[in-house]
Amino acid sequence: MTGGTEPTMSGPDDHTPRTPGWTCGTCGADWPCATKRARLLEEYGLDRATLSVYLGSCLAAASQDLRASPGGLLQDRFIGWLPRPRRGH
């Protein structure tokens, strides 16, 4: 994996990405899969800024590996699923 985004230790059910195709090493879905998305939201809690930075680094690495994929699709896949904060009036 490029960009230093791979965790140093992972278990058989960690849903970590397999590069260069950026599929889930556990379930085979496009990474981040639904399970990993839920786990990331739980792990990062209210710290959406740090989660966004992490996913942005993954997006950058995936963009290098998946050059044939349109950038907008990758952006939706890696960052577009994040919940948006509510804005006050």
Secondary structure, DSSP 4 states (H G I P E B T S, - for coil): --TT-S-S---TTS--EETTTTEETTT-SBSSPHHHHHHHHHHHTT-HHHHHHHHHHHHHHHHHHTTTS-HHHHHIIIIITSPPPP---
